[in-house]
Amino acid sequence: MFAIVEIGGKQIKVEEGKKLFVDFMKDKNTGDKVTFDKVLLLNTGSSVEIGAPYIRNANVTAEVLQHVKGDKVLVFKKKRRKGYQKLNGHRQRFTQILIEKINLK
């Protein structure tokens, strides 16, 4: 059983017991329960249900495991023959969640 859920404007395939990294959720703390109501597709193995745009009687519950930072991405800018160089670094923040249950009411 799996579902396609919209989380933070992105469509993510989720299964029960799966750990995922999603965009940083600043209002959630470690151990909090999160419910995602925007279920786009639900596959139960025997049938597939497609929302228009969302499935009304389905949601996904998850637990926030931790907040982490991703790998550093270097941004290098240069203009030829002008003596201009700039190097910036950036680390994206993510929230790791554990999918507990896909609920079909």
C-alpha positions in Angstrom: 0.0 0.0 0.0 1.3 3.4 -1.0 0.1 6.9 -1.5 1.2 10.1 -3.3 1.0 13.0 -0.9 1.6 16.7 -1.4 4.0 17.9 1.2 5.4 21.4 1.0 4.2 21.9 -2.6 6.0 18.7 -3.7 4.4 15.3 -4.6 6.0 12.5 -2.6 5.4 8.8 -2.7 4.9 7.4 0.9 4.6 4.0 2.4 4.0 2.9 6.0 7.3 2.6 7.9 9.3 4.6 5.5 11.6 7.5 6.6 11.6 10.6 4.4 13.4 14.0 4.3 10.9 16.8 3.5 11.2 20.6 3.6 11.9 22.1 7.0 8.9 22.4 9.2 9.7 25.2 11.6 6.6 24.9 13.7 7.1 21.2 14.5 9.3 19.7 17.2 10.9 16.3 17.5 8.3 13.7 18.4 5.3 15.7 17.1 2.6 13.9 15.1 1.8 15.4 11.7 -1.2 14.7 9.5 -1.1 15.3 5.7 -4.6 15.6 4.2 -3.6 16.3 0.6 -3.6 12.7 -0.7 -3.5 12.7 -4.5 -3.4 9.0 -5.2 -4.0 5.9 -3.0 -2.9 2.4 -4.1 -4.2 -0.4 -1.8 -2.8 -3.2 -3.9 -6.2 -4.3 -5.3 -7.5 -0.9 -6.3 -6.2 2.5 -7.2 -8.0 5.7 -6.1 -7.2 9.0 -7.8 -8.3 12.3 -6.3 -9.8 15.2 -8.1 -7.6 17.0 -6.9 -7.5 15.3 -3.5 -9.0 12.2 -2.0 -11.5 13.5 0.7 -11.5 10.5 3.0 -7.8 9.8 3.2 -4.9 11.2 5.1 -1.4 10.2 6.2 0.0 10.4 9.8 3.7 10.8 10.4 6.1 11.5 13.3 8.8 14.1 13.2 12.1 12.3 13.9 14.7 15.2 13.7 15.7 18.4 12.0 18.9 18.1 9.9 21.0 20.1 7.5 21.9 18.8 4.0 25.3 18.7 2.4 27.0 22.0 1.7 26.4 23.4 -1.8 29.0 25.9 -3.1 27.9 28.8 -5.2 30.8 30.3 -7.2 30.3 33.4 -9.3 33.0 34.8 -11.6 33.2 37.5 -14.4 36.0 36.9 -16.9 38.7 39.5 -17.1 37.1 41.8 -14.5 38.8 40.4 -11.3 35.4 39.5 -9.8 35.0 36.3 -7.9 32.6 35.4 -5.2 32.2 32.1 -3.3 29.2 31.4 -1.1 28.1 28.2 0.7 24.6 27.0 1.6 23.2 24.2 3.6 19.5 23.4 3.1 17.5 22.5 6.2 15.3 19.4 6.2 12.9 17.6 8.5 13.1 13.8 8.8 9.7 12.1 9.2 8.6 8.5 9.7 5.3 7.6 8.0 3.2 5.7 10.6 -0.1 5.1 8.9 -2.0 5.7 5.7 -5.6 6.2 6.8 -8.7 5.6 4.7 -11.8 6.7 6.5 
